[in-house]
Amino acid sequence: MFEIALALIPLFLLVGSLLFGHYPGFRTIVRISERIWAEPRARAAKSQRRPRAPRSHAISGGLLIAFGYAQRPPPPAP
């Protein structure tokens, strides 16, 4: 019985804080959302300063092996 009561203490604390109108962590949520909304403006200003060099995507790893096998015919049957 003690284990159950001990497990329910965080639930009661959260419900109590919500009943009194306080949401734990709301300032952090607001700060993160402001940072997310401010990010596109910073990116737009940064891209206007200097153009980026085009990126080339080289095939590597397992994709390279797959393309190699796809271009060869299967081995002859014995």
N, C-alpha and C positions, 0 to 999 in steps of 0.2 A: 504494500500500500504506500509505503514511503517513497518508493521509486516512481510510482505514478504521480504522486504529488510533486516530487522533485522535477519531473519532466514537464509538468503543467505550469510551473512558475514562469517561464518565459512567455507562454501564451497569455497568462493573466497580466503580466507587465505590459505586453503589447496592446491588449484590449483596453487596459486602463489608460494608457497614454493616448490611444485613439479616442476614447470617450471624453477625455479632457481637451481634445482638439489639437494634439501634437502628433505629428507623424515623424517617427525617427528616420533621419537621413534625408529629409526633404531639401535641406540646404545643399547637400551633395548632388542630388538629382538636378536642382536648378543650376548649379555651377557647371555640371557636365552638359546640360542642354544648351546653356549659353555658349559654351566652347564649341559645340557641334554646329550651332547656327552661325557662329562667327567664322568658322573655317572656310566656307565657300568664298566669302569676300576676300579673305587673305590669299586664297589660291588664285582668284581672278586678278588681283593686284600683282601677284608674283608672276603670273604668266604674261602679263603685259610688259614686264620689265625686260625680259630677254627670251628669245625663242629657244625651245628645247631641241636638242639633236634627235633625229628620228632613231627609234630603237629597232634593232633587227632581232628577231626571235629565231635562234638556231635550234635545230632539232637535237635533242640529247637524250641520253639514258635509254630507257626502255622503248621510247618512241623511235629512236634511231634504229634499234634492232628490229622493231616491227616493220618499219619502212624498208629495211634491207631485205627481210624475208618476203615482203609483199612484192618486190620487184623481180625476184627470182622464181623460176618455175619449180614445181615440186621435183624431187629426185626421181629418176626413172625407176619403174617397177622391176623387180628381179625376174 
